[in-house]
Amino acid sequence: MEDSKLWPAPDKFDPDRFDEANSKARHPYAFCPFGFAGKRKCPAYRYSYLESTVLLASILRRFHVGLQVEQQVKHVYGFVTHPDVEIWVKVTKRT
């Protein structure tokens, strides 16, 4: 964040440096405040994983989640396997 090659006057507060016109010439990873690894990794990433797991478990305990009856899912194989169309789910309250 203090590299003068990427950020002219890095110690000056200039919110305009992040507008769309100024960002086009800059490398897309020049500003990554909470990166994916290393010293800039989000300090609460483990907590957020735990929180999302608890939320998902709470939802699945109270609701039944399933595919729409008429939907056919076909896989597209590649680096990451994904469905060929959007998947619609039906959520019903458990009794």
Backbone as XML, in Angstrom:
<?xml version="1.0"?>
<chain id="A" units="angstrom">
  <residue number="1" name="MET">
    <atom name="N" x="0.819" y="-1.187" z="0.000"/>
    <atom name="CA" x="0.000" y="0.000" z="0.000"/>
    <atom name="C" x="0.860" y="1.246" z="0.000"/>
  </residue>
  <residue number="2" name="GLU">
    <atom name="N" x="2.126" y="1.122" z="0.336"/>
    <atom name="CA" x="2.986" y="2.292" z="0.363"/>
    <atom name="C" x="3.986" y="2.297" z="-0.784"/>
  </residue>
  <residue number="3" name="ASP">
    <atom name="N" x="3.766" y="1.499" z="-1.799"/>
    <atom name="CA" x="4.658" y="1.454" z="-2.950"/>
    <atom name="C" x="4.370" y="2.655" z="-3.848"/>
  </residue>
  <residue number="4" name="SER">
    <atom name="N" x="5.341" y="3.549" z="-3.986"/>
    <atom name="CA" x="5.117" y="4.771" z="-4.759"/>
    <atom name="C" x="5.004" y="4.502" z="-6.259"/>
  </residue>
  <residue number="5" name="LYS">
    <atom name="N" x="5.419" y="3.310" z="-6.721"/>
    <atom name="CA" x="5.224" y="2.983" z="-8.140"/>
    <atom name="C" x="3.753" y="2.709" z="-8.434"/>
  </residue>
  <residue number="6" name="LEU">
    <atom name="N" x="3.050" y="2.130" z="-7.474"/>
    <atom name="CA" x="1.628" y="1.823" z="-7.645"/>
    <atom name="C" x="0.724" y="2.948" z="-7.161"/>
  </residue>
  <residue number="7" name="TRP">
    <atom name="N" x="1.138" y="3.633" z="-6.108"/>
    <atom name="CA" x="0.312" y="4.642" z="-5.463"/>
    <atom name="C" x="1.058" y="5.968" z="-5.395"/>
  </residue>
  <residue number="8" name="PRO">
    <atom name="N" x="0.768" y="6.924" z="-6.292"/>
    <atom name="CA" x="1.406" y="8.224" z="-6.163"/>
    <atom name="C" x="0.993" y="8.880" z="-4.845"/>
  </residue>
  <residue number="9" name="ALA">
    <atom name="N" x="1.952" y="9.451" z="-4.132"/>
    <atom name="CA" x="1.742" y="10.069" z="-2.818"/>
    <atom name="C" x="1.004" y="9.096" z="-1.895"/>
  </residue>
  <residue number="10" name="PRO">
    <atom name="N" x="1.633" y="7.968" z="-1.511"/>
    <atom name="CA" x="0.939" y="6.937" z="-0.743"/>
    <atom name="C" x="0.496" y="7.388" z="0.649"/>
  </residue>
  <residue number="11" name="ASP">
    <atom name="N" x="1.124" y="8.426" z="1.213"/>
    <atom name="CA" x="0.744" y="8.892" z="2.550"/>
    <atom name="C" x="-0.395" y="9.891" z="2.536"/>
  </residue>
  <residue number="12" name="LYS">
    <atom name="N" x="-0.819" y="10.304" z="1.350"/>
    <atom name="CA" x="-1.905" y="11.292" z="1.231"/>
    <atom name="C" x="-3.251" y="10.572" z="1.134"/>
  </residue>
  <residue number="13" name="PHE">
    <atom name="N" x="-4.262" y="11.092" z="1.848"/>
    <atom name="CA" x="-5.611" y="10.536" z="1.754"/>
    <atom name="C" x="-6.250" y="11.036" z="0.466"/>
  </residue>
  <residue number="14" name="ASP">
    <atom name="N" x="-6.491" y="10.119" z="-0.460"/>
    <atom name="CA" x="-7.065" y="10.485" z="-1.758"/>
    <atom name="C" x="-8.052" y="9.400" z="-2.184"/>
  </residue>
  <residue number="15" name="PRO">
    <atom name="N" x="-9.329" y="9.544" z="-1.826"/>
    <atom name="CA" x="-10.300" y="8.503" z="-2.199"/>
    <atom name="C" x="-10.521" y="8.401" z="-3.702"/>
  </residue>
  <residue number="16" name="ASP">
    <atom name="N" x="-10.171" y="9.444" z="-4.459"/>
    <atom name="CA" x="-10.346" y="9.392" z="-5.916"/>
    <atom name="C" x="-9.430" y="8.378" z="-6.577"/>
  </residue>
  <residue number="17" name="ARG">
    <atom name="N" x="-8.385" y="7.943" z="-5.900"/>
    <atom name="CA" x="-7.483" y="6.962" z="-6.517"/>
    <atom name="C" x="-8.171" y="5.616" z="-6.713"/>
  </residue>
  <residue number="18" name="PHE">
    <atom name="N" x="-9.301" y="5.395" z="-6.044"/>
    <atom name="CA" x="-10.013" y="4.129" z="-6.179"/>
    <atom name="C" x="-11.204" y="4.205" z="-7.132"/>
  </residue>
  <residue number="19" name="ASP">
    <atom name="N" x="-11.410" y="5.345" z="-7.795"/>
    <atom name="CA" x="-12.527" y="5.408" z="-8.742"/>
    <atom name="C" x="-12.195" y="4.589" z="-9.982"/>
  </residue>
  <residue number="20" name="GLU">
    <atom name="N" x="-13.177" y="4.335" z="-10.785"/>
    <atom name="CA" x="-13.041" y="3.399" z="-11.907"/>
    <atom name="C" x="-11.997" y="3.847" z="-12.930"/>
  </residue>
  <residue number="21" name="ALA">
    <atom name="N" x="-11.953" y="5.124" z="-13.231"/>
    <atom name="CA" x="-11.006" y="5.622" z="-14.234"/>
    <atom name="C" x="-9.562" y="5.443" z="-13.779"/>
  </residue>
  <residue number="22" name="ASN">
    <atom name="N" x="-9.266" y="5.700" z="-12.516"/>
    <atom name="CA" x="-7.899" y="5.565" z="-12.020"/>
    <atom name="C" x="-7.518" y="4.114" z="-11.772"/>
  </residue>
  <residue number="23" name="SER">
    <atom name="N" x="-8.483" y="3.249" z="-11.580"/>
    <atom name="CA" x="-8.189" y="1.853" z="-11.275"/>
    <atom name="C" x="-7.884" y="1.018" z="-12.507"/>
  </residue>
  <residue number="24" name="LYS">
    <atom name="N" x="-8.272" y="1.496" z="-13.694"/>
    <atom name="CA" x="-8.063" y="0.691" z="-14.911"/>
    <atom name="C" x="-6.597" y="0.476" z="-15.230"/>
  </residue>
  <residue number="25" name="ALA">
    <atom name="N" x="-5.751" y="1.465" z="-14.977"/>
    <atom name="CA" x="-4.335" y="1.351" z="-15.316"/>
    <atom name="C" x="-3.549" y="0.555" z="-14.281"/>
  </residue>
  <residue number="26" name="ARG">
    <atom name="N" x="-4.128" y="0.310" z="-13.125"/>
    <atom name="CA" x="-3.441" y="-0.357" z="-12.034"/>
    <atom name="C" x="-3.687" y="-1.860" z="-12.078"/>
  </residue>
  <residue number="27" name="HIS">
    <atom name="N" x="-2.712" y="-2.624" z="-11.625"/>
    <atom name="CA" x="-2.840" y="-4.082" z="-11.554"/>
    <atom name="C" x="-4.039" y="-4.434" z="-10.659"/>
  </residue>
  <residue number="28" name="PRO">
    <atom name="N" x="-4.847" y="-5.443" z="-11.016"/>
    <atom name="CA" x="-6.049" y="-5.755" z="-10.230"/>
    <atom name="C" x="-5.756" y="-6.164" z="-8.787"/>
  </residue>
  <residue number="29" name="TYR">
    <atom name="N" x="-4.545" y="-6.656" z="-8.499"/>
    <atom name="CA" x="-4.210" y="-7.064" z="-7.138"/>
    <atom name="C" x="-3.340" y="-6.042" z="-6.412"/>
  </residue>
  <residue number="30" name="ALA">
    <atom name="N" x="-3.283" y="-4.812" z="-6.922"/>
    <atom name="CA" x="-2.480" y="-3.785" z="-6.267"/>
    <atom name="C" x="-3.071" y="-3.407" z="-4.915"/>
  </residue>
  <residue number="31" name="PHE">
    <atom name="N" x="-4.392" y="-3.430" z="-4.802"/>
    <atom name="CA" x="-5.045" y="-3.132" z="-3.528"/>
    <atom name="C" x="-5.841" y="-4.347" z="-3.110"/>
  </residue>
  <residue number="32" name="CYS">
    <atom name="N" x="-5.335" y="-5.032" z="-2.121"/>
    <atom name="CA" x="-5.996" y="-6.228" z="-1.595"/>
    <atom name="C" x="-5.865" y="-6.186" z="-0.074"/>
  </residue>
  <residue number="33" name="PRO">
    <atom name="N" x="-6.727" y="-5.416" z="0.598"/>
    <atom name="CA" x="-6.544" y="-5.216" z="2.030"/>
    <atom name="C" x="-6.669" y="-6.493" z="2.850"/>
  </residue>
  <residue number="34" name="PHE">
    <atom name="N" x="-7.583" y="-7.380" z="2.503"/>
    <atom name="CA" x="-7.717" y="-8.664" z="3.177"/>
    <atom name="C" x="-7.540" y="-9.743" z="2.131"/>
  </residue>
  <residue number="35" name="GLY">
    <atom name="N" x="-6.300" y="-10.118" z="1.895"/>
    <atom name="CA" x="-5.976" y="-11.077" z="0.858"/>
    <atom name="C" x="-6.343" y="-12.493" z="1.236"/>
  </residue>
  <residue number="36" name="PHE">
    <atom name="N" x="-5.896" y="-13.426" z="0.422"/>
    <atom name="CA" x="-6.229" y="-14.827" z="0.623"/>
    <atom name="C" x="-5.187" y="-15.549" z="1.460"/>
  </residue>
  <residue number="37" name="ALA">
    <atom name="N" x="-4.003" y="-14.997" z="1.567"/>
    <atom name="CA" x="-2.946" y="-15.657" z="2.333"/>
    <atom name="C" x="-1.898" y="-14.625" z="2.727"/>
  </residue>
  <residue number="38" name="GLY">
    <atom name="N" x="-1.012" y="-15.036" z="3.588"/>
    <atom name="CA" x="0.097" y="-14.170" z="3.964"/>
    <atom name="C" x="-0.258" y="-13.193" z="5.061"/>
  </residue>
  <residue number="39" name="LYS">
    <atom name="N" x="0.562" y="-12.150" z="5.175"/>
    <atom name="CA" x="0.408" y="-11.227" z="6.294"/>
    <atom name="C" x="-0.819" y="-10.335" z="6.188"/>
  </residue>
  <residue number="40" name="ARG">
    <atom name="N" x="-1.427" y="-10.235" z="5.025"/>
    <atom name="CA" x="-2.615" y="-9.393" z="4.876"/>
    <atom name="C" x="-3.922" y="-10.185" z="4.942"/>
  </residue>
  <residue number="41" name="LYS">
    <atom name="N" x="-3.843" y="-11.421" z="5.349"/>
    <atom name="CA" x="-5.038" y="-12.257" z="5.458"/>
    <atom name="C" x="-5.953" y="-11.713" z="6.555"/>
  </residue>
  <residue number="42" name="CYS">
    <atom name="N" x="-7.230" y="-11.803" z="6.341"/>
    <atom name="CA" x="-8.209" y="-11.295" z="7.299"/>
    <atom name="C" x="-7.999" y="-11.960" z="8.663"/>
  </residue>
  <residue number="43" name="PRO">
    <atom name="N" x="-7.900" y="-11.180" z="9.729"/>
    <atom name="CA" x="-7.642" y="-11.782" z="11.031"/>
    <atom name="C" x="-8.819" y="-12.603" z="11.572"/>
  </residue>
  <residue number="44" name="ALA">
    <atom name="N" x="-10.005" y="-12.404" z="11.048"/>
    <atom name="CA" x="-11.171" y="-13.120" z="11.565"/>
    <atom name="C" x="-11.690" y="-14.170" z="10.587"/>
  </residue>
  <residue number="45" name="TYR">
    <atom name="N" x="-10.843" y="-14.651" z="9.681"/>
    <atom name="CA" x="-11.339" y="-15.591" z="8.671"/>
    <atom name="C" x="-11.812" y="-16.898" z="9.305"/>
  </residue>
  <residue number="46" name="ARG">
    <atom name="N" x="-11.154" y="-17.359" z="10.355"/>
    <atom name="CA" x="-11.589" y="-18.601" z="11.002"/>
    <atom name="C" x="-12.944" y="-18.420" z="11.681"/>
  </residue>
  <residue number="47" name="TYR">
    <atom name="N" x="-13.146" y="-17.262" z="12.278"/>
    <atom name="CA" x="-14.426" y="-16.979" z="12.914"/>
    <atom name="C" x="-15.545" y="-16.931" z="11.874"/>
  </residue>
  <residue number="48" name="SER">
    <atom name="N" x="-15.271" y="-16.333" z="10.719"/>
    <atom name="CA" x="-16.306" y="-16.255" z="9.686"/>
    <atom name="C" x="-16.654" y="-17.641" z="9.147"/>
  </residue>
  <residue number="49" name="TYR">
    <atom name="N" x="-15.664" y="-18.542" z="9.029"/>
    <atom name="CA" x="-15.957" y="-19.908" z="8.603"/>
    <atom name="C" x="-16.837" y="-20.610" z="9.641"/>
  </residue>
  <residue number="50" name="LEU">
    <atom name="N" x="-16.505" y="-20.433" z="10.910"/>
    <atom name="CA" x="-17.293" y="-21.036" z="11.979"/>
    <atom name="C" x="-18.711" y="-20.480" z="11.997"/>
  </residue>
  <residue number="51" name="GLU">
    <atom name="N" x="-18.829" y="-19.165" z="11.853"/>
    <atom name="CA" x="-20.139" y="-18.519" z="11.862"/>
    <atom name="C" x="-21.006" y="-19.009" z="10.698"/>
  </residue>
  <residue number="52" name="SER">
    <atom name="N" x="-20.409" y="-19.131" z="9.498"/>
    <atom name="CA" x="-21.203" y="-19.607" z="8.357"/>
    <atom name="C" x="-21.600" y="-21.067" z="8.511"/>
  </residue>
  <residue number="53" name="THR">
    <atom name="N" x="-20.748" y="-21.869" z="9.139"/>
    <atom name="CA" x="-21.093" y="-23.267" z="9.379"/>
    <atom name="C" x="-22.265" y="-23.383" z="10.346"/>
  </residue>
  <residue number="54" name="VAL">
    <atom name="N" x="-22.251" y="-22.589" z="11.408"/>
    <atom name="CA" x="-23.346" y="-22.612" z="12.384"/>
    <atom name="C" x="-24.639" y="-22.137" z="11.727"/>
  </residue>
  <residue number="55" name="LEU">
    <atom name="N" x="-24.567" y="-21.086" z="10.903"/>
    <atom name="CA" x="-25.750" y="-20.585" z="10.210"/>
    <atom name="C" x="-26.334" y="-21.649" z="9.281"/>
  </residue>
  <residue number="56" name="LEU">
    <atom name="N" x="-25.474" y="-22.290" z="8.494"/>
    <atom name="CA" x="-25.946" y="-23.330" z="7.579"/>
    <atom name="C" x="-26.562" y="-24.498" z="8.338"/>
  </residue>
  <residue number="57" name="ALA">
    <atom name="N" x="-25.934" y="-24.909" z="9.432"/>
    <atom name="CA" x="-26.489" y="-26.006" z="10.236"/>
    <atom name="C" x="-27.844" y="-25.626" z="10.831"/>
  </residue>
  <residue number="58" name="SER">
    <atom name="N" x="-27.990" y="-24.380" z="11.257"/>
    <atom name="CA" x="-29.273" y="-23.922" z="11.818"/>
    <atom name="C" x="-30.368" y="-23.924" z="10.765"/>
  </residue>
  <residue number="59" name="ILE">
    <atom name="N" x="-30.030" y="-23.508" z="9.559"/>
    <atom name="CA" x="-31.016" y="-23.504" z="8.465"/>
    <atom name="C" x="-31.421" y="-24.930" z="8.118"/>
  </residue>
  <residue number="60" name="LEU">
    <atom name="N" x="-30.440" y="-25.813" z="7.997"/>
    <atom name="CA" x="-30.744" y="-27.196" z="7.612"/>
    <atom name="C" x="-31.502" y="-27.946" z="8.703"/>
  </residue>
  <residue number="61" name="ARG">
    <atom name="N" x="-31.353" y="-27.543" z="9.958"/>
    <atom name="CA" x="-32.112" y="-28.166" z="11.047"/>
    <atom name="C" x="-33.582" y="-27.799" z="10.989"/>
  </residue>
  <residue number="62" name="ARG">
    <atom name="N" x="-33.877" y="-26.590" z="10.540"/>
    <atom name="CA" x="-35.258" y="-26.105" z="10.546"/>
    <atom name="C" x="-35.992" y="-26.290" z="9.222"/>
  </residue>
  <residue number="63" name="PHE">
    <atom name="N" x="-35.241" y="-26.452" z="8.134"/>
    <atom name="CA" x="-35.859" y="-26.525" z="6.811"/>
    <atom name="C" x="-35.321" y="-27.708" z="6.033"/>
  </residue>
  <residue number="64" name="HIS">
    <atom name="N" x="-36.157" y="-28.209" z="5.128"/>
    <atom name="CA" x="-35.737" y="-29.234" z="4.177"/>
    <atom name="C" x="-35.409" y="-28.520" z="2.869"/>
  </residue>
  <residue number="65" name="VAL">
    <atom name="N" x="-34.218" y="-28.737" z="2.346"/>
    <atom name="CA" x="-33.781" y="-28.088" z="1.109"/>
    <atom name="C" x="-33.623" y="-29.173" z="0.056"/>
  </residue>
  <residue number="66" name="GLY">
    <atom name="N" x="-34.312" y="-29.009" z="-1.075"/>
    <atom name="CA" x="-34.240" y="-29.996" z="-2.145"/>
    <atom name="C" x="-34.400" y="-29.345" z="-3.504"/>
  </residue>
  <residue number="67" name="LEU">
    <atom name="N" x="-34.117" y="-30.091" z="-4.542"/>
    <atom name="CA" x="-34.264" y="-29.590" z="-5.906"/>
    <atom name="C" x="-35.741" y="-29.489" z="-6.278"/>
  </residue>
  <residue number="68" name="GLN">
    <atom name="N" x="-36.036" y="-28.608" z="-7.201"/>
    <atom name="CA" x="-37.379" y="-28.560" z="-7.767"/>
    <atom name="C" x="-37.635" y="-29.892" z="-8.465"/>
  </residue>
  <residue number="69" name="VAL">
    <atom name="N" x="-38.864" y="-30.338" z="-8.436"/>
    <atom name="CA" x="-39.208" y="-31.677" z="-8.936"/>
    <atom name="C" x="-38.867" y="-31.838" z="-10.414"/>
  </residue>
  <residue number="70" name="GLU">
    <atom name="N" x="-39.195" y="-30.860" z="-11.226"/>
    <atom name="CA" x="-39.028" y="-31.004" z="-12.675"/>
    <atom name="C" x="-37.626" y="-30.650" z="-13.174"/>
  </residue>
  <residue number="71" name="GLN">
    <atom name="N" x="-36.725" y="-30.270" z="-12.296"/>
    <atom name="CA" x="-35.408" y="-29.819" z="-12.743"/>
    <atom name="C" x="-34.460" y="-30.988" z="-12.977"/>
  </residue>
  <residue number="72" name="GLN">
    <atom name="N" x="-33.797" y="-30.956" z="-14.120"/>
    <atom name="CA" x="-32.778" y="-31.937" z="-14.479"/>
    <atom name="C" x="-31.424" y="-31.242" z="-14.415"/>
  </residue>
  <residue number="73" name="VAL">
    <atom name="N" x="-30.498" y="-31.785" z="-13.654"/>
    <atom name="CA" x="-29.175" y="-31.177" z="-13.503"/>
    <atom name="C" x="-28.164" y="-31.989" z="-14.295"/>
  </residue>
  <residue number="74" name="LYS">
    <atom name="N" x="-27.493" y="-31.324" z="-15.226"/>
    <atom name="CA" x="-26.415" y="-31.962" z="-15.999"/>
    <atom name="C" x="-25.111" y="-31.272" z="-15.637"/>
  </residue>
  <residue number="75" name="HIS">
    <atom name="N" x="-24.062" y="-32.045" z="-15.470"/>
    <atom name="CA" x="-22.774" y="-31.512" z="-15.056"/>
    <atom name="C" x="-21.961" y="-31.056" z="-16.264"/>
  </residue>
  <residue number="76" name="VAL">
    <atom name="N" x="-21.214" y="-29.980" z="-16.091"/>
    <atom name="CA" x="-20.228" y="-29.534" z="-17.069"/>
    <atom name="C" x="-18.872" y="-29.769" z="-16.414"/>
  </residue>
  <residue number="77" name="TYR">
    <atom name="N" x="-18.077" y="-30.647" z="-17.003"/>
    <atom name="CA" x="-16.807" y="-31.017" z="-16.401"/>
    <atom name="C" x="-15.702" y="-30.099" z="-16.910"/>
  </residue>
  <residue number="78" name="GLY">
    <atom name="N" x="-14.833" y="-29.710" z="-16.027"/>
    <atom name="CA" x="-13.699" y="-28.862" z="-16.349"/>
    <atom name="C" x="-12.820" y="-28.772" z="-15.120"/>
  </residue>
  <residue number="79" name="PHE">
    <atom name="N" x="-12.098" y="-27.652" z="-14.996"/>
    <atom name="CA" x="-11.263" y="-27.445" z="-13.815"/>
    <atom name="C" x="-12.121" y="-27.499" z="-12.558"/>
  </residue>
  <residue number="80" name="VAL">
    <atom name="N" x="-13.296" y="-26.882" z="-12.640"/>
    <atom name="CA" x="-14.285" y="-26.958" z="-11.569"/>
    <atom name="C" x="-15.579" y="-27.459" z="-12.196"/>
  </residue>
  <residue number="81" name="THR">
    <atom name="N" x="-16.127" y="-28.553" z="-11.673"/>
    <atom name="CA" x="-17.380" y="-29.091" z="-12.191"/>
    <atom name="C" x="-18.531" y="-28.214" z="-11.725"/>
  </residue>
  <residue number="82" name="HIS">
    <atom name="N" x="-19.424" y="-27.867" z="-12.659"/>
    <atom name="CA" x="-20.563" y="-27.017" z="-12.324"/>
    <atom name="C" x="-21.759" y="-27.437" z="-13.157"/>
  </residue>
  <residue number="83" name="PRO">
    <atom name="N" x="-22.958" y="-27.038" z="-12.741"/>
    <atom name="CA" x="-24.152" y="-27.398" z="-13.524"/>
    <atom name="C" x="-24.227" y="-26.570" z="-14.797"/>
  </residue>
  <residue number="84" name="ASP">
    <atom name="N" x="-24.952" y="-27.079" z="-15.799"/>
    <atom name="CA" x="-25.059" y="-26.359" z="-17.066"/>
    <atom name="C" x="-26.054" y="-25.203" z="-17.000"/>
  </residue>
  <residue number="85" name="VAL">
    <atom name="N" x="-26.990" y="-25.247" z="-16.070"/>
    <atom name="CA" x="-27.969" y="-24.163" z="-15.895"/>
    <atom name="C" x="-28.075" y="-23.835" z="-14.409"/>
  </residue>
  <residue number="86" name="GLU">
    <atom name="N" x="-28.793" y="-22.763" z="-14.094"/>
    <atom name="CA" x="-29.015" y="-22.420" z="-12.691"/>
    <atom name="C" x="-29.776" y="-23.538" z="-11.996"/>
  </residue>
  <residue number="87" name="ILE">
    <atom name="N" x="-29.460" y="-23.743" z="-10.729"/>
    <atom name="CA" x="-30.167" y="-24.749" z="-9.940"/>
    <atom name="C" x="-31.155" y="-24.026" z="-9.034"/>
  </residue>
  <residue number="88" name="TRP">
    <atom name="N" x="-32.397" y="-24.417" z="-9.120"/>
    <atom name="CA" x="-33.444" y="-23.859" z="-8.274"/>
    <atom name="C" x="-33.746" y="-24.862" z="-7.182"/>
  </residue>
  <residue number="89" name="VAL">
    <atom name="N" x="-33.832" y="-24.383" z="-5.948"/>
    <atom name="CA" x="-34.122" y="-25.265" z="-4.829"/>
    <atom name="C" x="-35.459" y="-24.897" z="-4.210"/>
  </residue>
  <residue number="90" name="LYS">
    <atom name="N" x="-36.033" y="-25.873" z="-3.545"/>
    <atom name="CA" x="-37.298" y="-25.651" z="-2.841"/>
    <atom name="C" x="-37.009" y="-25.812" z="-1.347"/>
  </residue>
  <residue number="91" name="VAL">
    <atom name="N" x="-37.401" y="-24.813" z="-0.583"/>
    <atom name="CA" x="-37.181" y="-24.834" z="0.861"/>
    <atom name="C" x="-38.533" y="-24.957" z="1.545"/>
  </residue>
  <residue number="92" name="THR">
    <atom name="N" x="-38.685" y="-26.030" z="2.352"/>
    <atom name="CA" x="-39.943" y="-26.220" z="3.087"/>
    <atom name="C" x="-39.609" y="-26.406" z="4.561"/>
  </residue>
  <residue number="93" name="LYS">
    <atom name="N" x="-40.500" y="-25.915" z="5.406"/>
    <atom name="CA" x="-40.289" y="-26.011" z="6.847"/>
    <atom name="C" x="-40.446" y="-27.454" z="7.304"/>
  </residue>
  <residue number="94" name="ARG">
    <atom name="N" x="-39.535" y="-27.895" z="8.135"/>
    <atom name="CA" x="-39.632" y="-29.241" z="8.692"/>
    <atom name="C" x="-40.745" y="-29.284" z="9.723"/>
  </residue>
  <residue number="95" name="THR">
    <atom name="N" x="-41.391" y="-30.421" z="9.850"/>
    <atom name="CA" x="-42.479" y="-30.545" z="10.819"/>
    <atom name="C" x="-42.040" y="-31.269" z="12.056"/>
  </residue>
</chain>
